[in-house]
Amino acid sequence: MARLARDFGEMVLALAVAALAVLLVAGCDRPREMPAQPAAAPAAAKAAPKTAPPATLDGRGIPATALRHRTELIRNARSVWGLAAPVAVFAAQVHQESGWRADAKSPVGARGMAQFMPATADWLSGLFPELAANEPYNPSWALRALVTYDHYLWDRLEAVTPCDRMAFALSAYNGGLGWVRRDSRLAASRGLAPDAWWDNVEAVNAGRSVGNWRENRGYPKRILRTLTPRYVAAGYGEGICHE
């Protein structure tokens, strides 16, 4: 009986050794498992889907169309005003007038980038031969007309500083030269400086409606104080208010 038990134990041990040998051999023959590959990364120059042009450039709130017309504006401004033309001011003015939209039309009938009323466009086209085409929806004509009319107004106004003088011209562009002169006379009658816009003529109203007066006072302020610095920073040339 004891012999039988010993024989049985030796048989079990032999079977165990054989099984272990089989497992070891299988483990050596089995290919090594590779680590999982990461998900494929997007291509570095993956094509972006086609979309509409961005509404602004460089985060400054400048319409993308402004860049397309920058060279044209610079050329026209320097032709009329000389090499020292305050191009950034005119760019800011176009921004204020139409947002650089060539097809802009206001509810009251002002047209194009420069937002001229038909009567004003007709008058300019008759006064200046280079504007004879009278095409307010043509960006080239509109930009030339804007800088030309600004210069026309500038020549008819005087002020204590170039910044004040441009503010007067912009007020006249928006509301008429006659109103600017009436406001200046009223300022003088109240002991204010008739040739200073800021805190002087801008503070009086010679008879416009409250709504029109507020719009007119906000026009030069936004162009010269808010928008012009953006265009200077974007490379559109110099402004005119440096204080």
BAKOLFI-756446 format. One record per atom (N, C-alpha, C): residue in three letters; x, y, z. Coordinates in steps of 0.05 Angstrom, whole numbers, plus 32768, in hexadecimal, padded with zeros to 4 digits. Example, Ala and Ser with C-alpha at 12.3 -4.5 7.8 and 13.67 -1.06 7.14 Angstrom:
BAKOLFI-756446
Ala81087F8E809C
Ala80F67FA6809C
Ala81087FBE809C
Ser81017FD3808E
Ser81117FEB808F
Ser81028001809D
***
This chain:
BAKOLFI-756446
Met80117FE88000
Met800080008000
Met801180198000
Ala802680188011
Ala8038802F8012
Ala804780337FF8
Arg804E801D7FEB
Arg805C801F7FD2
Arg804A802B7FBC
Leu803080227FBD
Leu801C802D7FAA
Leu8019804B7FAD
Ala801880547FC6
Ala801680717FCB
Ala802E80807FC1
Arg804680747FC5
Arg805E80827FBC
Arg805F80847F9E
Asp8057806D7F90
Asp8057806E7F73
Asp804380837F68
Phe802C80857F76
Phe801880987F6D
Phe802280B57F70
Gly803180BA7F87
Gly803B80D57F8B
Gly805080DC7F76
Glu806180C87F6F
Glu807680CE7F5B
Glu806980D47F40
Met805380C67F3A
Met804580CB7F20
Met803980E77F1F
Val802D80EF7F35
Val8021810A7F36
Val8037811F7F33
Leu804E811B7F40
Leu8064812E7F3E
Leu806F81307F21
Ala807081197F14
Ala807A81197EF8
Ala806781287EE6
Leu804D81237EEB
Leu803981317EDA
Leu803B81507EDE
Ala804081587EF7
Ala804181757EFD
Ala805981817EEF
Val807081737EF1
Val8088817D7EE4
Val808481807EC6
Ala8077816B7EBA
Ala8073816C7E9D
Ala806181837E95
Ala804C81887EA5
Ala803A819E7E9F
Ala804881B97EA1
Leu805981BC7EB5
Leu806881D57EB8
Leu807B81D97EA0
Ala808781C47E97
Ala809981C67E80
Ala808A81CF7E67
Val807281C47E63
Val806181CC7E4D
Val805A81E97E4E
Leu805381F37E66
Leu804C820F7E69
Leu806482227E63
Leu807C82197E6D
Leu8093822A7E68
Leu809A822C7E4A
Val809882157E3C
Val809D82167E20
Val808982277E11
Ala807082247E18
Ala805B82357E0C
Ala806082527E10
Gly806982597E29
Gly806F82757E2F
Gly808582807E1E
Cys809A82707E19
Cys80B082797E09
Cys80A9827D7DEC
Asp8097826C7DE1
Asp808F826D7DC5
Asp807A82827DC0
Arg806B828B7DD4
Arg8056829E7DD0
Arg806182BA7DCA
Pro805882C77DB5
Pro806282E27DAF
Pro805D82F67DC6
Arg807083087DCA
Arg806D831C7DDF
Arg8056832F7DD9
Glu804583347DEC
Glu802F83467DE8
Glu803983637DE8
Met803283737DD2
Met803C838F7DD0
Met802983A17DDF
Pro803383B77DE9
Pro802283CA7DF7
Pro800F83D77DE2
Ala7FF883DE7DEC
Ala7FE383EA7DDB
Ala7FEE84047DCF
Gln7FE884097DB5
Gln7FF184217DA7
Gln7FDD84387DAE
Pro7FE884507DB1
Pro7FD684677DB7
Pro7FC5846D7D9E
Ala7FAF847A7DA3
Ala7F9D84827D8D
Ala7FAC84947D7B
Ala7FA684927D62
Ala7FB484A37D4E
Ala7FB084C07D53
Ala7FC684D17D54
Ala7FC484ED7D58
Ala7FBC84FB7D3E
Pro7FAE85117D40
Pro7FA6851F7D27
Pro7FBF852A7D19
Ala7FBE852B7CFF
Ala7FD485367CF0
Ala7FDA85527CF8
Ala7FF4855A7CF8
Ala7FFB85757D00
Ala7FEF858A7CEE
Ala7FEC85847CD4
Ala7FE285987CC1
Ala7FC7858F7CB6
Lys7FB785837CC8
Lys7F9D857A7CBF
Lys7F8D85917CB3
Ala7F81858D7C9C
Ala7F7285A27C8F
Ala7F5985A97C9F
Ala7F5585C27CA4
Ala7F3D85CB7CB2
Ala7F2685CD7C9F
Pro7F0E85C97CA9
Pro7EF785CB7C97
Pro7EF485E77C8D
Lys7EEA85EA7C75
Lys7EE786057C69
Lys7ED086137C78
Thr7ED7862B7C81
Thr7EC3863C7C8F
Thr7EC486587C83
Ala7EB186687C8C
Ala7EB086847C83
Ala7EC886937C8F
Pro7ED286A87C83
Pro7EE986B77C8E
Pro7EE286C17CAA
Pro7EF686C27CBC
Pro7EF186CC7CD7
Pro7EE786E87CD7
Ala7ED686EF7CEB
Ala7ECA870A7CEC
Ala7EDE871F7CF5
Thr7EF387177D04
Thr7F06872A7D0E
Thr7F2287207D09
Leu7F3587337D0D
Leu7F52872C7D0A
Leu7F6087327D24
Asp7F7187217D2D
Asp7F8387267D44
Asp7F74872D7D5E
Gly7F5B87257D5F
Gly7F4C872A7D78
Gly7F4787477D7E
Arg7F4A87597D6B
Arg7F4687757D70
Arg7F2A877F7D68
Gly7F1A876D7D5D
Gly7F0087757D55
Gly7F0087837D3A
Ile7F15877F7D2A
Ile7F16878B7D10
Ile7F0B87787CFB
Pro7EF887807CEB
Pro7EED876E7CD6
Pro7F0287647CC3
Ala7EFF874C7CBA
Ala7F1387407CA8
Ala7F14874F7C8D
Thr7EFE875B7C85
Thr7EFE876A7C6C
Thr7F0F87837C6D
Ala7F15878D7C85
Ala7F2687A47C88
Ala7F42879F7C7D
Leu7F4C87877C81
Leu7F6787807C77
Leu7F6887807C59
Arg7F5287777C4C
Arg7F5187767C2F
Arg7F5287927C22
His7F4887A67C31
His7F4787C17C26
His7F5C87D47C32
Arg7F6E87C97C42
Arg7F8287DA7C50
Arg7F9387E97C3C
Thr7F9E87DB7C28
Thr7FB087E87C15
Thr7FA187FE7C05
Glu7F8987F97BFE
Glu7F79880C7BEF
Glu7F7488257C00
Leu7F6E88217C1A
Leu7F6A88387C2B
Leu7F8388487C2F
Ile7F9A883B7C33
Ile7FB388497C37
Ile7FBA88597C1E
Arg7FB6884D7C06
Arg7FBC885B7BED
Arg7FAB88747BEA
Asn7F9188727BEF
Asn7F8088897BEC
Asn7F85889E7C01
Ala7F8988967C1A
Ala7F8E88A97C30
Ala7FA788B97C2A
Arg7FBC88AC7C22
Arg7FD588BA7C1D
Arg7FD488CC7C04
Ser7FC388C47BF1
Ser7FC088D47BD9
Ser7FB288EF7BE0
Val7FA088EE7BF3
Val7F9189067BFA
Val7F9E89157C11
Trp7FA889077C25
Trp7FB289147C3D
Trp7FD089167C3F
Gly7FDE89087C2D
Gly7FFB89077C2E
Gly800588EF7C3D
Leu801F88EC7C3E
Leu802B88D37C4A
Leu802688D17C68
Ala802088E77C75
Ala801A88E67C92
Ala7FFD88E27C98
Ala7FED88D97C84
Ala7FD188D57C88
Ala7FCA88C37CA0
Pro7FB788CB7CB1
Pro7FB088BB7CC8
Pro7F9E88A37CBF
Val7FAA88907CB2
Val7F9B887A7CA5
Val7F8A886B7CBA
Ala7F9588677CD2
Ala7F8788587CE6
Ala7F6C88657CED
Val7F6C887F7CEC
Val7F52888E7CF2
Val7F3E88887CDD
Phe7F4688887CC3
Phe7F3388837CAE
Phe7F2A88667CAF
Ala7F3C88537CB6
Ala7F3488377CB9
Ala7F1F88357CCF
Ala7F2388437CE5
Ala7F1088427CFB
Ala7EF5884E7CF2
Gln7EF688637CE2
Gln7EDE886F7CD8
Gln7ECE885D7CC6
Val7EDB884F7CB4
Val7ECD883B7CA4
Val7EC188257CB5
His7ED0881D7CC9
His7EC688097CDC
His7EAC88137CE9
Gln7EAC882C7CF2
Gln7E9588377CFF
Gln7E7D883A7CEC
Glu7E8388437CD4
Glu7E6E88487CC0
Glu7E60882F7CB7
Ser7E70881B7CAF
Ser7E6488047CA1
Ser7E6E87E97CAA
Gly7E8287E87CBC
Gly7E8E87CF7CC3
Gly7E9D87C37CAB
Trp7EA687D47C98
Trp7EB487CC7C80
Trp7EA387BC7C6D
Arg7E8987BF7C6E
Arg7E7787B17C5C
Arg7E7187C37C44
Ala7E7A87B97C2C
Ala7E7787C97C14
Ala7E5A87CD7C0C
Asp7E4987BA7C14
Asp7E2C87BB7C0C
Asp7E1A87C77C22
Ala7E2687D37C36
Ala7E1687DE7C4C
Ala7E0387F37C42
Lys7DEA87F27C4E
Lys7DD688077C48
Lys7DC7880C7C62
Ser7DC688257C6B
Ser7DB9882B7C84
Ser7D9B882E7C7F
Pro7D8B882E7C95
Pro7D6E88327C92
Pro7D66884C7C86
Val7D7888617C88
Val7D72887B7C7D
Val7D7D887F7C61
Gly7D8C886A7C56
Gly7D95886C7C3B
Gly7DB288707C36
Ala7DC288737C4C
Ala7DDF88757C48
Ala7DEA885C7C3D
Arg7DFE885E7C2A
Arg7E0688477C1B
Arg7E2488427C1B
Gly7E2B88297C1A
Gly7E4788217C16
Gly7E5888237C2F
Met7E72881D7C2C
Met7E85881D7C42
Met7E8688387C51
Ala7E84884E7C42
Ala7E8688687C4E
Ala7E6B88747C56
Gln7E5688667C4F
Gln7E3B886E7C58
Gln7E33888A7C50
Phe7E3788917C37
Phe7E2E88AB7C2D
Phe7E1188AA7C25
Met7E0288BF7C2C
Met7DE788C27C22
Met7DE988C97C05
Pro7DD488C27BF5
Pro7DD688C87BD8
Pro7DDC88E57BD1
Ala7DD088F77BDF
Ala7DD689147BD9
Ala7DF3891B7BDE
Thr7DFF89107BF3
Thr7E1B89167BF9
Thr7E2D89097BE4
Ala7E2788F07BDC
Ala7E3688E37BC8
Ala7E3588F27BAD
Asp7E1D88FC7BA7
Asp7E1A890C7B8E
Asp7E2B89257B8F
Trp7E2A89337BA6
Trp7E39894B7BAA
Trp7E5789467BA7
Leu7E6189317BB4
Leu7E7D892B7BB3
Leu7E8689247B96
Ser7E7589147B88
Ser7E7C890C7B6D
Ser7E7D89247B5A
Gly7E6E89397B60
Gly7E6F89517B50
Gly7E8689647B57
Leu7E8F89627B70
Leu7EA489757B79
Leu7EC0896B7B73
Phe7EC489507B75
Phe7EDE89447B72
Phe7EDF89327B59
Pro7EEE89397B45
Pro7EEF89297B2C
Pro7EF5890C7B31
Glu7F0689067B44
Glu7F0E88EA7B49
Glu7EF788DA7B55
Leu7EE288E77B5D
Leu7ECA88D97B69
Leu7EB288DB7B56
Ala7EB788E27B3D
Ala7EA188E77B2A
Ala7E9188CE7B25
Ala7E9C88B67B29
Ala7E8E889D7B24
Ala7E7688997B36
Asn7E7788A57B4E
Asn7E6188A47B62
Asn7E5888877B66
Glu7E6A88777B72
Glu7E65885A7B77
Glu7E6788537B94
Pro7E54885B7BA4
Pro7E5788577BC1
Pro7E5A883A7BCA
Tyr7E5188277BB9
Tyr7E54880A7BC0
Tyr7E6F87FF7BB7
Asn7E7E880F7BA9
Asn7E9988067BA0
Asn7EAD880E7BB6
Pro7EBA87FA7BC3
Pro7ECC88007BD9
Pro7EE188157BD2
Ser7EED88147BBA
Ser7F0188277BB3
Ser7EF688437BB3
Trp7EDF88467BA7
Trp7ED288617BA6
Trp7ECB886A7BC2
Ala7EC088597BD2
Ala7EB788607BED
Ala7ECF88697BFE
Leu7EE5885A7BFD
Leu7EFC88627C0D
Leu7F08887C7C04
Arg7F0988807BEA
Arg7F13889A7BE0
Arg7F0188B17BE8
Ala7EE788AC7BE6
Ala7ED488C17BED
Ala7ED588C87C0B
Leu7ED988B37C1C
Leu7EDA88B87C39
Leu7EF288C97C40
Val7F0A88C27C36
Val7F2288D27C3E
Val7F2188EE7C31
Thr7F1488F07C1A
Thr7F12890A7C0C
Thr7EFF891C7C1B
Tyr7EE889127C24
Tyr7ED589227C32
Tyr7EE0892A7C4E
Asp7EEE89177C5B
Asp7EFB891E7C74
Asp7F0F89357C71
His7F1E89357C5B
His7F32894A7C57
His7F2489647C50
Tyr7F0E89637C41
Tyr7EFF897B7C3B
Tyr7EF589887C55
Leu7EEB89787C67
Leu7EE289837C81
Leu7EF9898D7C92
Trp7F0F897E7C93
Trp7F2789867CA2
Trp7F3189A17C99
Asp7F3189A67C7F
Asp7F3A89C07C75
Asp7F2989D77C7D
Arg7F1189D27C85
Arg7EFE89E87C8C
Arg7EFA89EB7CAA
Leu7F0B89DD7CB9
Leu7F0889DF7CD6
Leu7F2489E57CE2
Glu7F2489F27CF9
Glu7F3C89F77D08
Glu7F3889EE7D25
Ala7F4D89E67D32
Ala7F4B89DC7D4E
Ala7F6589DE7D5C
Val7F6489DB7D76
Val7F7C89DF7D86
Val7F9089C87D82
Thr7F8789B17D7B
Thr7F99899A7D76
Thr7F8F898A7D5E
Pro7FA1897B7D51
Pro7F98896A7D3B
Pro7F8289567D43
Cys7F84894D7D5C
Cys7F6F893A7D66
Cys7F5489487D67
Asp7F5389607D72
Asp7F3A89707D73
Asp7F3089757D57
Arg7F42897C7D45
Arg7F3A89837D2A
Arg7F2E896B7D1C
Met7F3989537D20
Met7F2E893B7D14
Met7F1389357D20
Ala7F10893A7D3A
Ala7EF689357D47
Ala7EE189487D3B
Phe7EE889617D36
Phe7ED589737D29
Phe7ECE89697D0D
Ala7EE2895F7CFE
Ala7EDD89567CE3
Ala7ECB893D7CE3
Leu7ECF892B7CF6
Leu7EBE89137CF8
Leu7EA2891A7D00
Ser7E9F892E7D12
Ser7E8489377D1A
Ser7E7689427D01
Ala7E8589517CF1
Ala7E79895D7CD9
Ala7E7289477CC4
Tyr7E8389337CC2
Tyr7E7D891D7CB0
Tyr7E63890F7CB8
Asn7E5F890C7CD1
Asn7E4788FE7CDB
Asn7E2E890F7CDB
Gly7E3189297CE1
Gly7E1989397CE5
Gly7E1789537CD4
Gly7E2D895A7CC7
Gly7E2C89727CB6
Gly7E3E89887CC1
Leu7E4C89967CAF
Leu7E5E89AB7CB7
Leu7E4F89C37CC4
Gly7E3789C87CBB
Gly7E2789DE7CC6
Gly7E2289DA7CE4
Trp7E1C89C27CED
Trp7E1789BD7D09
Trp7E3089C17D19
Val7E4789B97D0F
Val7E6089BC7D1D
Val7E6589DA7D22
Arg7E6089EA7D0E
Arg7E658A077D11
Arg7E518A147D24
Arg7E388A0A7D24
Arg7E248A157D37
Arg7E2C8A0D7D54
Asp7E3589F47D57
Asp7E3E89EB7D71
Asp7E5689FB7D7B
Ser7E698A017D69
Ser7E808A117D71
Ser7E788A2D7D7A
Arg7E658A397D6C
Arg7E5C8A547D74
Arg7E4E8A537D90
Leu7E3F8A3E7D94
Leu7E318A3B7DAE
Leu7E458A377DC4
Ala7E5A8A277DBF
Ala7E6F8A227DD3
Ala7E7C8A3C7DDB
Ala7E828A4D7DC7
Ala7E8F8A667DCC
Ala7E7E8A787DDD
Ser7E638A787DD7
Ser7E518A897DE6
Ser7E4F8A817E04
Arg7E578A687E09
Arg7E558A5E7E25
Arg7E718A5D7E32
Gly7E848A6B7E26
Gly7E9E8A6C7E32
Gly7EB08A547E2E
Leu7EA88A437E1C
Leu7EB88A2B7E15
Leu7EC98A317DFD
Ala7EDD8A217DF9
Ala7EEF8A257DE2
Ala7EE28A1C7DC8
Pro7EDD8A2D7DB5
Pro7ED08A257D9C
Pro7EE18A157D8A
Asp7EFB8A147D8F
Asp7F0D8A047D7E
Asp7F1889EB7D8C
Ala7F0B89E47DA2
Ala7F1289CB7DB1
Ala7EFA89B97DB1
Trp7EFD89A17DA7
Trp7EE6898F7DA6
Trp7EE289827DC1
Trp7EF689747DCC
Trp7EF289657DE4
Trp7EEC89777DFC
Asp7ED689707E0A
Asp7ECD897F7E22
Asp7EC5899B7E1D
Asn7EC489A47E04
Asn7EBC89BF7DFD
Asn7EA589BE7DE9
Val7EAA89BF7DD0
Val7E9589BE7DBC
Val7E8489A57DBE
Glu7E91898F7DC4
Glu7E8289757DC6
Glu7E6D89767DDC
Ala7E6F89897DEF
Ala7E5D898A7E05
Ala7E44899A7E00
Val7E4289A87DEA
Val7E2B89B97DE5
Val7E1A89AE7DCD
Asn7E0189B77DCD
Asn7DEF89AE7DB7
Asn7DE089C77DAD
Ala7DE589CD7D94
Ala7DD989E67D88
Ala7DBD89E17D7E
Gly7DB189CA7D83
Gly7D9589C67D7B
Gly7D8E89AB7D6F
Arg7DA189987D6E
Arg7D9A897E7D64
Arg7D88896F7D78
Ser7D7A895B7D6E
Ser7D6B89497D80
Ser7D7F893B7D92
Val7D7589327DA9
Val7D8789257DBC
Val7D94890D7DB0
Gly7D8488FD7DA2
Gly7D8F88E47D95
Gly7DA488EA7D81
Asn7D9F88FE7D70
Asn7DB389057D5B
Asn7DCC89117D68
Trp7DC989217D7D
Trp7DDF892D7D8A
Trp7DF189187D98
Arg7DE489057DA5
Arg7DF488F07DB2
Arg7E0388DE7D9E
Glu7DF588D87D88
Glu7E0388C97D73
Glu7E1B88D77D68
Asn7E1788F17D63
Asn7E2D89017D58
Asn7E4489047D6B
Arg7E3F89067D85
Arg7E5589087D98
Arg7E6388EE7D9C
Gly7E5588D87D99
Gly7E6188BE7D9C
Gly7E7288B77D84
Tyr7E6C88C27D6D
Tyr7E7A88BB7D54
Tyr7E9888C17D54
Pro7EA188DA7D59
Pro7EBE88DE7D5A
Pro7ECB88D07D72
Lys7EBD88CE7D88
Lys7EC988C27D9F
Lys7ECF88A47D9A
Arg7EBC88967D8F
Arg7EC188797D8A
Arg7ED688757D75
Ile7ED688857D60
Ile7EEA88827D4B
Ile7F0688897D55
Leu7F09889F7D63
Leu7F2488A87D6B
Leu7F2E889A7D84
Arg7F1C88957D97
Arg7F26888A7DB1
Arg7F24886C7DB2
Thr7F1188607DA5
Thr7F0D88437DA8
Thr7F1888337D90
Leu7F10883B7D77
Leu7F16882B7D60
Leu7F3288317D54
Thr7F3A884A7D53
Thr7F5488517D47
Thr7F6B88427D55
Pro7F6D88407D6F
Pro7F8388317D7B
Pro7F8488147D72
Arg7F6D88087D6C
Arg7F6D87EC7D63
Arg7F7B87EB7D47
Tyr7F7587FE7D36
Tyr7F8087FD7D1B
Tyr7F9E88057D1B
Val7FA588177D2D
Val7FC2881D7D30
Val7FD188037D38
Ala7FC687F57D4B
Ala7FD387DC7D55
Ala7FD487C77D3F
Ala7FC087C87D2D
Ala7FBF87B47D17
Ala7FCF87BB7CFF
Gly7FDD87D27D00
Gly7FEF87D97CEA
Gly7FE387EA7CD4
Tyr7FCE87F97CDA
Tyr7FC1880A7CC6
Tyr7FCC88267CC6
Gly7FE3882B7CD2
Gly7FEE88457CD2
Gly7FE988547CEC
Glu7FEC886E7CEB
Glu7FEA887F7D03
Glu7FCE88897D07
Gly7FC988907D21
Gly7FB1889E7D28
Gly7FB788BC7D28
Ile7FA788CB7D37
Ile7FAB88E87D38
Ile7FA888F37D55
Cys7F9D88E37D67
Cys7F9B88EB7D83
Cys7FB088DC7D93
His7FC488EA7D9C
His7FDB88DD7DAA
His7FDC88E57DC7
Glu7FCA88F57DD1
Glu7FCC88FD7DED
Glu7FBF88E77DFE
***
